[in-house]
Amino acid sequence: MEFKQLEAFVQISKLQSFSKASESLFLTQPALSSQINALEKDIGTQLFIRSTKKVFPTKAGIDFYEYAQKMLALRDQSLYEMSKFSRECTGEVNILASSVPAQYILPQVIADFNKEYPNIVFHLYQKDSGEVFEELIKYQYDIGFVGTENENNRYTQTPLYKDQLVLILPIEMKYDGSRNADDVIRFIAEKNFIMREGGSGTRTEMEAFFIRHGLSVKDLKTIAYFSNTQGIIEAVVQGMGISFVSKAAVQIYNQLKLINVVEVESELLSRNIFCVQKKDMILTPAQELFVNFAKKYCQNI
């Protein structure tokens, strides 16, 4: 068994295609097939089911995928330990994050990290918080960042950043009441509301706040549902209605006086942004380096 065979196996599993995997590894398809055949011979079982359109792992292939990733991660870790003297770290980090960390927090963190470690390449993808947890189970991504906690004990969930949801209004709309939650709720009930889609951390925290203060989501004057924070902000700027979004997302809009912001007195609107990974996932040196950097960075935001 050779590392190049494991790399070929992992890449085919991720892309579900021999042709795409051969392109990404800069190999010919016959060379790639030869590596997989040799690996299957060493292991003594078939790892893939080949069809005309896609490649699917067998039951053995699904089980072996986790071990292959761990072996490659351990290889990288050992190489990194030996290369510490030169302080050169290379590799890739695949991140899946919900909208707030993906759009407003991680770009800052990655930019500063890149100044110290320019040879590490990032792939940043965005889905809602619920989907982030689901995808991490499949080992398609290395690390997740979300705005809500999951009760499943298969994850390590580390609080990184204290976020706050704020009520945003079109600039021509004024709120003269107090920051008391009950006063704000009465104001919200009378206005057109722009709702975040289900599955997001923002939606979860928002609904908990409404329920605590006796307002049913069904009673809101909801005029639109948006799948991301940026769309909601732009809709509010255009005067469509009001909504709750992350304070981190609207700082520049507030400074430019494009919206009005109301900070409500409620612990339910305060939440953590979490760094998430599978408990049994062995991080490569590049991934571990970034996670530790992000933890320290977010303490100073």
C-alpha positions in Angstrom: 0.0 0.0 0.0 1.4 3.4 -1.0 0.4 6.9 -0.2 -0.2 7.8 -3.8 -2.7 5.0 -3.9 -4.5 6.4 -0.8 -4.5 9.9 -2.4 -6.1 8.5 -5.5 -8.7 6.6 -3.5 -9.6 9.7 -1.4 -9.8 11.9 -4.5 -12.1 9.5 -6.4 -14.3 9.2 -3.3 -14.7 12.9 -3.0 -15.3 13.6 -6.7 -17.1 10.4 -7.5 -15.4 10.4 -10.9 -12.2 8.8 -12.2 -11.8 11.5 -14.9 -12.2 14.4 -12.5 -9.8 12.7 -10.0 -7.2 12.1 -12.7 -7.3 15.8 -13.7 -7.0 17.0 -10.1 -4.0 14.6 -9.5 -2.4 15.3 -12.9 -2.6 11.6 -13.8 -3.9 9.7 -16.8 -7.0 7.7 -16.2 -5.1 4.4 -16.9 -2.5 5.4 -14.3 -5.2 6.2 -11.8 -7.1 3.0 -12.5 -3.8 1.1 -12.0 -3.3 2.6 -8.6 -6.8 1.7 -7.5 -6.4 -1.8 -8.8 -3.2 -2.2 -6.9 -4.8 -0.9 -3.7 -7.8 -3.2 -4.0 -5.4 -6.1 -4.5 -3.4 -5.1 -1.4 -6.6 -4.8 0.7 -8.2 -7.9 -0.8 -11.6 -6.3 -1.7 -13.3 -4.1 -4.2 -13.5 -0.4 -3.2 -15.6 1.1 -6.0 -18.6 0.3 -8.1 -18.1 1.8 -11.5 -21.1 3.1 -13.6 -21.3 5.0 -16.8 -21.8 8.4 -15.1 -20.5 8.1 -11.5 -18.3 6.0 -9.3 -19.8 4.8 -6.0 -17.9 3.3 -3.0 -18.7 -0.2 -1.9 -19.5 -0.8 1.8 -15.8 -1.6 2.2 -14.9 1.6 0.4 -17.0 3.7 2.7 -15.4 2.2 5.8 -11.9 2.5 4.3 -12.3 6.2 3.4 -12.0 7.2 7.0 -8.9 5.2 7.5 -7.3 6.5 4.3 -7.9 10.1 5.4 -6.4 9.4 8.8 -3.3 7.8 7.3 -2.7 10.7 5.0 -3.3 13.1 7.9 -0.7 11.3 10.0 1.7 11.3 7.1 1.3 15.1 6.8 1.6 15.6 10.5 4.9 13.7 10.7 6.3 15.6 7.8 5.2 18.9 9.4 6.9 18.0 12.7 10.1 17.4 10.8 9.8 20.6 8.8 9.2 22.9 11.8 12.8 24.0 11.7 12.1 25.8 8.4 8.7 27.1 9.5 7.3 26.2 6.1 3.9 24.7 6.2 1.9 23.8 3.1 -1.4 22.2 2.4 -5.1 22.8 1.9 -8.0 23.6 4.3 -11.5 22.9 3.2 -14.0 24.9 5.3 -17.8 24.7 5.3 -19.5 27.6 7.1 -22.9 29.2 7.7 -23.5 32.6 6.2 -22.3 34.9 9.0 -18.9 33.3 9.6 -18.4 32.6 5.9 -19.2 36.2 4.8 -18.1 38.4 7.7 -15.7 36.7 10.0 -13.6 34.1 8.1 -12.4 36.4 5.3 -10.7 38.5 8.0 -9.2 35.5 9.7 -8.0 33.9 6.5 -6.4 37.1 5.2 -4.3 37.6 8.4 -3.4 33.9 8.5 -2.2 34.1 4.9 0.3 36.8 5.8 2.0 34.3 8.1 1.4 31.1 6.2 1.2 32.1 2.5 1.6 28.5 1.2 -1.6 27.2 2.6 -4.6 27.2 0.2 -8.2 27.6 1.4 -11.5 26.4 0.0 -14.4 28.2 1.7 -17.9 27.0 1.1 -21.2 28.2 2.5 -24.4 26.4 3.6 -26.8 26.9 6.5 -25.8 25.6 10.0 -27.9 22.4 9.8 -26.3 21.4 6.5 -22.8 22.1 7.8 -23.2 19.5 10.5 -24.7 17.0 8.0 -21.8 17.5 5.5 -19.1 17.2 8.2 -20.4 13.7 8.9 -19.5 12.7 5.3 -15.9 13.8 5.7 -16.2 16.1 2.6 -15.0 19.1 4.6 -12.3 19.5 7.2 -13.7 22.1 9.5 -17.1 23.8 10.0 -18.1 27.2 11.4 -21.7 27.7 12.5 -23.9 30.1 14.6 -25.7 27.4 16.5 -24.8 24.4 18.6 -25.6 20.7 17.8 -26.5 18.2 20.5 -24.9 15.3 18.6 -21.8 14.1 20.6 -20.0 13.1 17.4 -18.7 16.7 17.1 -16.1 18.9 18.8 -17.7 22.3 19.1 -15.5 25.2 20.3 -17.0 28.7 20.9 -14.9 31.2 19.0 -16.7 34.5 18.8 -19.6 36.1 20.7 -22.1 37.3 18.1 -25.3 39.4 18.6 -28.4 39.6 16.5 -29.7 43.1 16.0 -32.9 44.5 14.6 -32.3 46.5 11.3 -34.7 49.0 9.8 -34.8 51.0 6.6 -33.0 54.3 7.1 -36.3 56.2 6.7 -38.0 54.1 9.5 -37.4 55.2 13.1 -37.8 53.3 16.3 -38.4 55.6 19.3 -39.1 52.9 21.9 -36.8 51.4 24.5 -34.5 48.5 24.0 -36.7 46.4 26.2 -37.6 43.1 24.4 -41.4 43.5 25.0 -41.4 47.0 23.5 -39.4 45.8 20.5 -41.8 42.8 20.0 -44.8 45.1 19.8 -43.0 47.2 17.2 -42.0 44.2 15.1 -45.6 42.8 15.1 -46.8 45.9 13.2 -44.1 46.0 10.5 -43.4 44.0 7.3 -40.8 41.4 8.3 -38.1 39.7 6.2 -37.5 36.1 7.4 -34.4 34.0 7.2 -34.9 30.5 5.8 -35.2 27.4 8.1 -32.1 25.6 9.1 -30.0 28.7 9.7 -28.6 29.6 13.2 -30.0 33.1 12.8 -33.5 31.7 12.3 -33.2 29.4 15.3 -32.2 32.2 17.6 -34.8 34.5 16.2 -37.6 32.1 16.7 -36.5 31.4 20.3 -36.6 35.1 21.0 -40.1 35.5 19.5 -41.5 32.5 21.4 -40.1 33.7 24.7 -41.9 37.0 24.3 -45.2 35.6 23.2 -45.0 36.3 19.4 -45.7 33.4 17.1 -43.8 33.3 13.8 -47.2 32.8 12.1 -48.4 36.1 13.4 -45.5 38.1 11.8 -46.2 40.1 8.6 -43.6 38.1 6.7 -43.3 39.3 3.2 -40.2 37.5 2.0 -37.8 34.6 2.9 -34.1 34.9 2.1 -31.5 32.2 2.1 -28.6 34.5 3.2 -27.8 37.4 5.4 -26.6 39.7 2.6 -29.9 39.4 0.8 -31.8 40.4 3.9 -29.7 43.4 4.5 -30.1 44.6 0.9 -33.9 44.1 1.1 -34.0 46.3 4.2 -31.8 48.9 2.6 -34.4 49.0 -0.2 -37.2 49.6 2.3 -39.0 46.2 2.0 -39.2 45.6 5.7 -37.3 44.9 8.9 -35.3 41.9 10.2 -32.8 40.5 12.6 -29.2 39.9 11.4 -25.8 39.5 12.9 -24.3 42.7 14.2 -21.0 41.8 12.5 -22.8 41.8 9.1 -24.2 45.4 9.3 -21.3 47.5 10.7 -20.4 49.1 7.4 -24.1 49.7 6.5 -24.7 51.4 9.9 -21.6 53.6 9.5 -22.7 54.7 6.0 -26.2 55.4 7.4 -27.9 53.0 5.0 -30.0 51.4 7.8 -31.0 52.0 11.4 -29.9 49.4 14.0 -31.6 48.5 17.2 -29.7 46.5 19.8 -32.3 44.7 21.9 -31.9 43.8 25.5 -32.2 40.0 25.4 -29.7 37.2 26.1 -31.6 35.1 23.5 -30.2 37.4 20.8 -26.6 36.7 21.9 -25.0 33.6 20.5 -21.6 31.9 19.9 -20.0 31.2 16.6 -18.6 27.7 16.9 -15.7 26.0 15.2 -16.8 22.4 14.5 -15.1 19.2 13.5 -15.7 15.5 13.8 -14.3 14.1 17.0 -12.6 11.2 15.2 -11.2 13.5 12.5 -7.4 13.8 12.5 -6.4 17.3 11.2 -3.5 17.8 8.9 -0.8 20.3 10.1 -2.2 23.0 7.9 -5.8 22.5 9.3 -4.6 22.3 12.9 -2.5 25.4 12.5 -5.5 27.4 11.1 -7.9 26.2 13.8 -5.5 27.3 16.6 -4.9 30.6 14.8 -8.7 31.2 14.4 -9.3 30.6 18.1 -6.6 33.2 19.1 -7.7 35.6 16.5 -11.4 35.6 17.5 -10.5 36.3 21.1 -9.3 39.7 20.0 -12.1 40.7 17.7 
